[in-house]
Amino acid sequence: MVCSPPAAGQGGGTLTTLAAKGLSDPEWCFLAYAAHELRGSITLQRTLAEVALADPDADMTALRGMAEKVAVGCQLQERLLEALLTLARSEHGHLRREPVDLAATAAEVLRTCAPDELRGTTTLEIARTTGDRQLIERLLANLVANAVRHNVPGGRIDVATYTSAGRPIFTIANTGPLIPAGELNRLFQPFQRGSHARPASAGVGLGLTIVRAIADAHGATITTQPLTGGGLEVDISFPTGPARLLDLMRPSDQRQHDAGCKSARASMIEPSTSRS
């Protein structure tokens, strides 16, 4: 989808007004994509309701089926709006700066997000950075969710945290469909989904966009590599952060790290405790 702000007099309503107020092309295009996604979902829900209401013979089963489909649409809208708010906060908000251990954060994300049907390894070494704890947790959760969503039956997810050249790093690799190298950058654009995405598993198209926005806000760098047999590896390299903040890491954080890593390893079939 290629978009550009509409010229005066060409319609567009509120979006035309916003474009006239000096929004840049990328900002206007993002708003256009967001409006398009929301309008499509709302239109579908309205159509479902109108079809059911127009049928004089609709029974309770038919009405319940319509209501269930509308509820699914509402959940999608909620996810989209939540994602948009997170994206706005990461790109334009004032970030909190506090000590964050990537290993403890990854362990908590894996405990709640990693499905039992996927195999994998966890190699969680303490990797301390500073930043907004909630946003960093969202970054890791989005990467895990992406690895789960675009996996294959009986596949695997491998997760590691460690420090290299003074920089704390989170890395995740998953099996999945083959990804053309030229498609990688597009996956981090708003509302873009890989050509391999299954309709039933597709998200709102903002997961990796949010990952990039949060990484940029924290001065982190992203490296992606399609795997030979299919799937993707993503490495996020964070800055170390001011020593004075890292020194504030509470002793309880070590206990949280140990307990969290033990829980995360217990949920994976092939645990690993150190990098080779």
Buried (B, 14 or more C-beta within 10 A) or exposed (E): EEBEBBEEEEEBEEBBEBBEEEBEEEEBBBBBBBBEBBEEBEEBBEEBBEEBEEEEEBEEEEBEEBEEBBEBBEEBBEBBEEBBEBBEBBBEEEBEBBBBBBBBBBBBBBBEBBEEEBBBBBBBBBBBBBBBBBBBBBBBBBBBBBBBBBBEEEBBBBBBBBBEEEBBBBBBBBBBBEBEEEBBEEBBBBBBBBEEBEEEEEBBBBBBBBBBBBBEBBEBBBEBBBBEEBBBBBBBBBBBBEEEBBEEBEEEBEEBBBEBBEEBBEBBEEBBEEEE
